[in-house]
């Protein structure tokens, strides 16, 4: 049991004043080397801890402390784990999913917000935080016609603070780019890494699909959009280095599938890939079990696994060990390496979420685009 909680409970039920004092002097959840103790205070019929991770067997019930309104549960997590969660609180026969009222640390995503448990040994990387000394790049909005989709498409373009028309820059194409900016602090990260000379100044094209589960699932029209429409527009609009090794495509989840598929469809164009928690579902035999939306993904990944080809020189991959996709990501690494692609694969104690992907950006980008501060030994 956590020492602070043990001191509170003692030999009996603590009174309200003691609980008030306990809450005032502690930060929640309670984290120590031996595990994490989640605490909820309030009247309820039951309280469940729902962690958004794969591998934990079902929701964890909190136990009421004697005759109080305090509820607790201790879960053992490996060191340096980062966990997103909510409480399911039942009152009058009705269950409601809520954020942890005692925890101010939250993460947002397109579906809302979750409470965040920063396990023992986890620290948010300093380079993901706003830095007043960093030189700020700019985000510009563009619209252009896509022949692949037969309509206008909108993108954001990140330009580094030192951008000049008389210089040439590497290009990074980022799927779900607006979400990366909003939920993974991508602009802040780019500003910091460029200022710190961890990466060179980059031009970044930030795409956002209106139907990502279709367009990102190994879709040939989307691959043409990336390699012909978007790349053509960016080449005409900005001074870019016209070399395969200076172009990269990145994405997370279905965006990882779209990135691999775009590079696989036009292997002469992109020299680098950044794949985060890719939804690389496949089937060795028989049907897969991930639902109809994954049908085209499985079709593409099965074809790729059957006949991989060198679609990049360097590939950075990452995946959380608390994701259901960890097996698929691990299994893809040797397939990529077998065709002479240099692969760096990072597993971390996190799940399928934007802040996991945020925390990997420095190691990913500085390996794919090493700046003056990085000496790379091959």
N, C-alpha and C positions, 0 to 999 in steps of 0.2 A: 504494500500500500504506500502511496505517496506520503512522505513524512509530514507535509503540511496538513493533509487530510487526516492522517493518523492522530496528529496533535489535536485537531478539532474534535474528532469523535471521542477520543479518550475511552472512558468506560461506559458512556451512556449517550443519550440524545443531547446535543448542544442546544442551547436556547437561541432565540432569534437574534439577540445582540451578538452572541458569539459567531453566528453565521454571517451577520453583517460585517463584522470585523475581519473574518476569514476572507470574504469576498473582496473587501477593500484593499487588503494587503497582498493579494495574489493576482497573477496573470493567468488567464485560462485559454485553453486547457492547461492542466498541470503537467509539465514535461520534466522528466529526469532520465537518467541513463537506463533505467529499467523499464520504462514504458510511458504511456500517456494516459492521464486520468481526465476524462471528460466529465464536466459538472453542469447540471441544470438546476435552477431553483424556480419552483412554482408548483401550484397545486395541479395534479394530473392523475389520471387513472393509470397511465403507463407512459414511459419515455423510451424511445428507441434511437440509437445512434446509427445513422446510415452514411457509411463512407463510400465515396464514389471511386471505387477501386475494384479490381478483379483479384480474387484469391482469398478475401476475407469471407468466412462462411455466414452469409446472411446478416441482417441487422443485429446489432448488439444491444440487448436490453440494459437500461440503467436501473440500478437498485436504489430504492428509497432509503435514506439514512434514518433508521429508527422512526420516531414519530415526528419527523420534520418535513419540510417541503424541499429538502435537498436530495438530489438524485445523482448517482455517480456510477461510472464504469471505468475500469482500467484495461487498456489494450496494449499488448506488446508489439511495438513496431521496431524494425531495425534502425540503427542510428542513421541520421541524415535523411530520414523519410519526410516527405511533404505530402499531406493528406487533405483533400477537400471533403467536406461533410455537411450534413444538416441533422437536426433533431426532428423526429416524428413524435409529436406530443398528442396524446389522446385525452380528450375531455368530453364528458357526456356522450360517450360512444362514438365520437367523431375524431379522426386523426388529421393532424395538420403538420405539414413540413415547414419548419422554420429555421432561420439562421440562429446560431448560438448567441443568445443575448449577452453572454459574458465575454465574448471574444470579438475584439474590434478588427481583427485581421480577416479580410474578405478578398475573394477573387471574383471577377466578373467574366461572363462569357455571353454569347448571343442569346442564351436562354434565361439569364438573370444573374444571380450571385450565389456563392457558396461561402461558408466559413472555412478557414484554413488553419490546419494544425501544422505548425512548424516544429517537426520532431527534433529530438536531441541531436545536436550537431549540424542542423540545417540553418543556413543563413542566406537571406536573399542577397544575390550578388550585387556589389556596390555599383557596378557599371550598368545596372538596369534602372538606377535611380536618377532623377534629374540632377544635373551638375551645373551650377551657375557659371563654372569656368569653361564648359564645353562650348564650342562654336556651333551654333544652330543651323542645320540645313533647312531647306524649304520643301513644302509639299505643293505641287501644282496639279490642277485638275485638267484633264484632256478628254475630248470626245473625238472619235474617228470612226470611219465606216469599216465594218468587218465583212469581207467577201465570204468568209467561211460561214458566218451566221446570217448574212444578208440584212444587217441592221447596224445602227450606231451602237458603239460600246464606249463606256467611260472607264478611265483609269486614273490613278494618282501616280505622280512621278516624284520621287525623292531626289533632290539635288543637294550635294554636300555644300557646306558653307563656303568652301574655296572654289566652287564651280566657276569655270571660265570657258568661254566659247573657243578660245585658242588652244585648249588642251583636249586630250582624249581620255575617255574613262571606261573602265570595265562596266558591264551591264549585269544586273541581277534582276531576274523576273520572279516575282513573288505572288503565288496564288493566295487568295483570301487576304490580300494585302491590307485592306482597310481594317480587317479584324486583327491582323498582326499589329497594326499601329494602335488600335483601341485596347486590345486585351493582352498583348505581349510586349508593349512599350517599344515597338520596333524603331520608331523615329528616335527616341531617346537613346536606345542602344547604338544605333548607327552614329548619332552625333558623338557619343562618348568614345566609341571604338575608333572613329576617325580622328578625333581630337587627340586621343592617347597613342596614335600611330600603331594601333593593333591591326588595323586594316587600311588599305589605301582609300582615297575618296572614290565612292561608287555612285553610279546612277542606278536607281532602283525603280522598276516599273511594277506598280502594285495593282493587280487585277482583282476583280470581284465578280463572280459569276451570279447571274440571276437564277440559275438552276444547277447548283454545284453537284448534286447527287447524280445528275444525268451527264452534265458536261465534263465532270472530272473523272468519270468512271471508264477510262479507256476509250474516250469518244474521239473519232477521227476528225470531226469538224473542229473540235476544240484544239486538237494538236495542230491543225492548219492555222487556226486563229493565233496560236502562240508563235509558230515558226514562220508564218508568212505575214499575217496582218499586223500583229503586235511588233514583231521584230522589225518588219519593214517600216512601220510608223516611227519606232524609236530611232532607227538608223537615220531616217530622213530628218528627224526633229532635233537630235542631240549629237554632239561629237563623241562617238563611241569608238573604242578600239575594235577594229574589224578583224578579230581573230577568235577562233573557236575557244581557245584556252582562257579568253577574257570574258566569256559569257557563262552564266549559271542560271539554273531554274530551281526554285524551291517551293515547298509546300508541306502542310501537315495533314494527317488523316487522309481524306479523299484527295486533298491537294497534293499529297505525296504521290498518289497513284497518277494524278494528272501530270506531275512533273516528270516522273519516270516514263510515262507514255509519250509525252511530247518529245523528250530526248531520244527515246527509242525509235520514234517515227521519223526523226530528222537527225541522225547521229552525227552528221557533218557540222552541225550548227552550235552545239553546246558542249563545252568541255568540263563542266562542273555541275554536280547535283547536290542538293541539300534536302534530305528526306526525313521528316519527323513523324514518328508514329504512323507510318504509312499503312493504309487499309489494304494490305497486300493479301487479300483472301485468295485461296486457291483450293483445288481438290486434286488429290493424287488419283483417286478413283471414286466413282459414284457422285451423288449430288453433294453440294456444300450445305452448311446449316445456318447461314447468316441472313437469309431472307432475299426476296426478289431484287431489292435495290442493289445487291452485290452481284447479281448475275453477270453484267458486263465486266465488272472488275475481275471476277473469277475467270472469265473467258480470256481477258487480256493477260492476267498474271500466269495462267496456265500456258498460254502461248509463249510468253517471255521465258518462263522456266524451261520450256521444251527447246527453245532455240534462242538463248540469250546472245546478244552481240554487244560489242563495245559501243556504248552510247554516251560515254563520258570518260574523261581521264581520271578524275577524282570524284569520289562519292562520299559525303558525310551522311551517316544515318544515326538517329537516336530513337530510343523507345523506353518507356517506363516499365519497370518490372511488375508494376501493379496494373498493367493493361492486358486485356484479353488478346491483343495483337502481338504480344511479345514473341510468341512462337513463329508467327509469319515473318516478322522482321528478322529474327535470328536466322531463319532458313534462307532468306534472300541473300545474305552476305556472301556465302560461298559461291552462289550463282553469279554474282557480280564479279567476284575475284577471279573466277575461272576464265573470264574473258579479258584478263589483263587490266581490269579497272582497279585503281588504288582505293581501298575502302577503309574508312575509319568509322567504327560502330561504337556507340556509347549507350550503355544501359544505366538507368538511374532509378532511384527509389521514389518514383512519382507515378502519376496515372495519366489518363488521356485528357489533357487540359492545356490551356494557353500558357499558363505560367511555367509548366514543365518545358514547353517549347521556348519560352522566353529565356529561361535559365541556361539553355544550351547554345544560345546564339553566338556568344563570344568564342567558344571552342570551335563551333562550326565555321563561322565566317573567317576567323583568323587562320584556320587551316586551309580553307579554300582560297582565300585572298590574303595571304600573309602580308602585313605591313612592315615598316622599317624596324619595329620593335621585336619582330619575330625572326629568329634564325631557325630554319628548317633543316634538319639533318635527315637525308634520305638513306 
